[in-house]
Amino acid sequence: MSETTDGPIETARRRKAAAKPKGRVTMTDIARAAGCSQATVSFVLNNSPGIKLSQQTRERVIEAARALGYSAPAFSALKTPIAAFEGRVFEGPVFDGLDGVIGFAVDQLATSPEAVVAIEGARQASWNAGNVLLVAQTMGDAVMEPRAIQALTRRGISALIYMTIFTREITAPDYLYGLDIPVILLNCYTADYAFPAVVPSEIAGGQSSTRHLISHGHRRIATITGEPWMQAAQDRLKGYRRALATADIPFDPELVVEGDWSASAGYAATVKLLALKDRPTAIFCQNDRTAIGCYEALKEAGLHIPQDISVVGYDDEEIARHLFPPLTTSILPHMAMGQWAIEQLEAPPAPGRGRYPITKLECPLVERDSVRAVKGG
């Protein structure tokens, strides 16, 4: 994750610009005042473990939050080296933009942890603003989904967050346009930009992962993709190719092996890569489950990670930190996305009107122990 180091003039300029916004202070306000991303703000204020941020960055975020009057239980409980802040609880403005109940509709819950993480982010932000979150799983069923959303609206929700597990463009069903409450799209968007929407910045994430390997001297970098019809797989591959092009490393199609996000596909793809006459010195696995299979194939071949070959994953699933060696990977910012969705409801626009740009949140790299400088590099 990139961080900025400011001199006294820039710091003073930012502090001067950090005027308290009208209404409830959001993480977007704090990010703007602190000169960093919203994901960074989320990690600091939620005291997320395993994130390598400098103490200067943490203090800058906390100072900006304090100056703006941000109020949330997790933030109030944070321990910070700023002496003037320790032990104080700051009372921010009461959030009264909603009636107390927010609906959250998602197509799948059980197949992936991302939905649960996004719901938790939305839950935290809702509770911090004094609102309750009601969740419904729809399975994307054409009959049951509208009934589920109707059930939420009958229970008095004053806004709806609509999430899909797979990042993609959707054709929003007519009943979403017909709702008389604000609708926020999470992990999806529409071609007409009719609703505020947030997705991960997958191209930048793929670029960052590949650039990390390049910075360690690797030039023979392979990647194992997801299923090619999926937008996340397409965008991560675009990021991989951009990083190579920026470093003047020729693209070699034989170093790109198609997978399906599974450990078994990661294993098979790695075996294929190791059979190349000029095998790679590093492999970018485009999700952590693929990396599990990659690890198995490398160890079965008698190769050591990262001494013989470096590996980078993506998603930062719980298993990533328990692999041996712990896996360097990128975080899918679903926690921050859930929080962002709630924050957009403070001053809700008329539903179904206007055009809203797609917000993309960064996928920060978490450095662990699976990458090493290339031999002889």
Summary of the structure (lengths in Angstrom):
residues: 377
radius of gyration: 21.9
end to end distance: 23.7
largest distance: 66.0
contacts: 1283
relative contact order: 0.13
helix: 40%
strand: 16%
